[in-house]
Amino acid sequence: MLDQSTPKGRMLSAALDLAAKKSWADVTLLDIVEGAGLSLAELRDTFKTKTDIIAALLRAVDDEVLKRAPKRGEGQEKRDLLFDIVMTRFDVLAPHKPALKSIYASGAADFSLAAPYLSSQHWMLQAAGIGTDGAGGALRVAGLGLAYASVFRTWLEDDDPGHARTMAALDRRLRRGERAMASVDQVASTLNRLATDGPGFLRSVLRGRPKPDAAPGGETGPKV
């Protein structure tokens, strides 16, 4: 996943090695460059903070996941393909689980990681053939982000080689998300029709409603 022939790849590898050996909170930039056999001057040209290093790790994982992403089969449900892609991500991360436990335990993530984190969700959805455009797409990205964060915590503690707990949690979260998005898509479709053909759409809705019961003589309803 990491190209050891480049300074950047060596820095990322050193960061993961150090995180696996001690708390990520205690790892310094100097530790990382010394572990990579480089200088702070070389690191400064690439990374300014440890948060930058984590963002670069996210992108490196994205690249590897997209390379390994399974081809979609004919008639395969998008949810099933997304399940396979997320599990592929965990396969990519597996060699670095001790480091990831250390990074996760170091405290709340920097807000600047939100963009690269959501970018990861965007690309996993795209690999599954699930659109991420518009308001509905943004909700899918955010929804997968929440689901992935929850399942990631399960994966960190799942030492079963078959990852039974992780797969069960992922399947549950994806099914729940699929049901939620179906409702969102229905609302979005209604709002879109209102925006593009408001009066006509409302007339068609009203025409479909049952008329009030007619009283004899053509008058409507009982009067009190």
C-alpha positions in Angstrom: 0.0 0.0 0.0 2.8 2.4 0.8 5.7 3.0 -1.7 8.9 2.6 0.4 10.9 4.0 -2.5 9.5 7.5 -1.8 10.1 9.8 1.2 6.4 10.2 1.6 5.9 6.4 1.7 8.7 6.0 4.2 7.2 8.7 6.5 3.8 7.1 6.4 5.3 3.6 7.1 7.3 5.1 10.0 4.2 6.7 11.4 2.3 3.5 11.4 5.3 1.5 12.9 5.6 4.0 15.8 1.9 4.1 16.5 1.9 0.3 16.8 4.6 0.5 19.4 3.4 3.4 21.6 0.6 5.8 22.0 0.0 7.9 18.9 -0.4 10.9 21.2 3.2 10.5 22.2 4.6 10.2 18.7 6.3 13.4 17.5 7.2 14.5 14.0 10.8 14.1 14.9 10.2 10.5 15.8 8.6 9.9 12.4 11.4 11.4 10.4 14.0 9.6 12.4 12.1 6.4 11.9 12.0 7.1 8.1 15.7 8.0 8.0 14.9 11.6 6.8 15.0 15.1 8.2 12.4 17.5 9.4 13.2 19.7 6.4 12.2 16.9 4.1 9.0 16.2 6.2 8.0 19.9 6.2 7.8 19.9 2.4 5.1 17.2 2.6 3.4 17.3 6.0 3.0 20.1 8.6 1.2 18.1 11.3 0.3 14.5 12.3 -3.2 15.3 11.1 -1.8 15.8 7.6 -0.2 12.3 8.0 -3.5 10.7 8.9 -5.2 12.4 6.0 -2.5 11.0 3.6 -3.0 7.5 5.1 -6.7 7.8 4.4 -6.0 8.6 0.8 -3.4 5.8 0.5 -6.0 3.4 1.8 -8.6 4.7 -0.7 -6.2 4.1 -3.5 -5.6 0.5 -2.4 -9.3 -0.2 -1.9 -10.2 1.1 -5.3 -7.5 -1.1 -6.8 -8.9 -4.2 -5.0 -12.6 -3.3 -5.3 -14.5 -6.4 -6.5 -16.2 -6.1 -9.9 -20.0 -5.9 -9.7 -21.8 -9.0 -10.8 -24.8 -9.0 -13.1 -27.9 -8.4 -11.1 -25.9 -7.8 -7.9 -27.5 -5.6 -5.3 -25.7 -2.3 -4.7 -25.9 -2.8 -1.0 -24.1 -6.2 -1.3 -21.4 -4.7 -3.5 -20.9 -1.9 -1.0 -20.7 -4.5 1.8 -17.8 -6.2 -0.1 -16.1 -3.0 -0.7 -16.2 -1.9 3.0 -14.9 -5.4 3.9 -12.1 -4.9 1.4 -11.2 -1.8 3.2 -10.9 -3.7 6.5 -8.7 -6.2 4.7 -6.4 -3.4 3.6 -6.3 -2.0 7.1 -5.8 -5.4 8.8 -1.9 -5.3 8.9 -2.0 -2.0 10.6 -4.7 -2.7 13.3 -2.4 -2.2 16.3 -1.4 1.3 14.9 -5.0 2.1 14.2 -6.0 1.2 17.7 -3.4 3.5 19.0 -4.5 6.4 16.7 -8.1 5.8 17.6 -7.4 5.8 21.3 -5.4 9.0 21.2 -8.5 11.2 21.3 -11.1 13.0 19.1 -10.1 13.4 15.5 -9.1 16.9 14.2 -12.1 18.5 12.4 -9.8 19.0 9.3 -10.0 15.2 8.8 -13.7 15.5 8.0 -13.1 16.2 4.3 -10.7 13.3 3.6 -12.8 11.0 5.7 -16.0 11.8 3.8 -14.0 11.6 0.5 -13.3 7.9 1.5 -17.1 7.3 1.9 -17.7 9.0 -1.5 -15.3 6.7 -3.3 -16.6 3.6 -1.7 -20.1 4.5 -2.7 -18.9 5.3 -6.2 -17.2 1.9 -6.4 -20.5 0.3 -5.6 -22.3 2.2 -8.3 -24.2 4.4 -5.8 -24.6 8.1 -6.7 -23.2 10.8 -4.5 -24.4 13.9 -6.4 -26.8 16.5 -5.1 -28.5 16.6 -1.7 -29.4 12.9 -1.8 -25.8 12.0 -2.6 -24.5 14.1 0.3 -26.9 12.3 2.6 -25.6 9.0 1.4 -22.0 10.0 2.0 -22.8 11.3 5.5 -24.9 8.2 6.2 -22.1 5.8 5.2 -19.7 7.9 7.2 -21.7 7.3 10.4 -22.2 3.6 9.6 -18.5 3.1 8.8 -17.4 4.8 12.0 -19.7 2.5 14.1 -18.5 -0.6 12.3 -14.9 0.5 12.5 -15.1 0.5 16.3 -16.4 -3.1 16.1 -13.7 -4.1 13.8 -10.9 -2.8 16.0 -12.1 -5.2 18.8 -13.0 -8.1 16.5 -10.1 -10.6 16.7 -12.1 -13.4 15.0 -10.2 -14.3 11.7 -13.6 -14.6 10.0 -14.7 -11.1 11.3 -18.1 -12.4 12.1 -19.0 -9.5 14.5 -17.8 -7.0 12.0 -19.8 -8.5 9.1 -22.9 -8.7 11.2 -22.6 -5.1 12.3 -21.9 -3.9 8.8 -24.8 -5.8 7.3 -27.1 -4.4 10.0 -26.0 -0.8 9.4 -26.2 -1.0 5.6 -29.7 -2.4 5.7 -30.8 0.3 8.1 -29.2 2.9 5.9 -30.8 1.5 2.8 -34.3 1.8 4.4 -33.6 5.3 5.6 -32.4 6.4 2.2 -35.5 5.0 0.5 -37.6 7.3 2.6 -35.2 10.2 1.9 -35.3 9.5 -1.9 -39.1 9.5 -1.8 -39.2 12.9 -0.1 -36.6 14.3 -2.4 -38.5 13.1 -5.4 -41.7 14.8 -4.1 -39.8 18.1 -3.4 -38.2 18.0 -6.8 -41.6 17.7 -8.5 -42.9 20.5 -6.4 -40.0 22.7 -7.4 -40.3 21.9 -11.1 -44.0 21.7 -11.6 -45.6 22.9 -8.3 -49.1 23.8 -9.4 -49.6 20.9 -11.8 -48.2 18.4 -9.3 -50.5 19.7 -6.5 -53.5 19.5 -8.8 -52.7 15.9 -9.6 -52.4 15.1 -5.9 -55.7 16.8 -5.1 -57.5 15.1 -8.0 -56.4 11.7 -6.5 -58.1 12.4 -3.2 -61.7 11.0 -2.6 -64.4 13.6 -2.8 -66.6 14.4 0.3 -69.8 12.4 0.5 -72.6 14.2 -1.4 -75.9 14.8 0.3 -79.2 14.7 -1.6 -79.8 17.8 -3.7 -76.2 18.1 -4.5 -75.2 19.6 -1.1 -72.1 18.3 0.5 -71.9 16.7 3.9 -74.2 16.9 6.9 -74.5 20.3 8.4 -74.9 20.8 12.1 
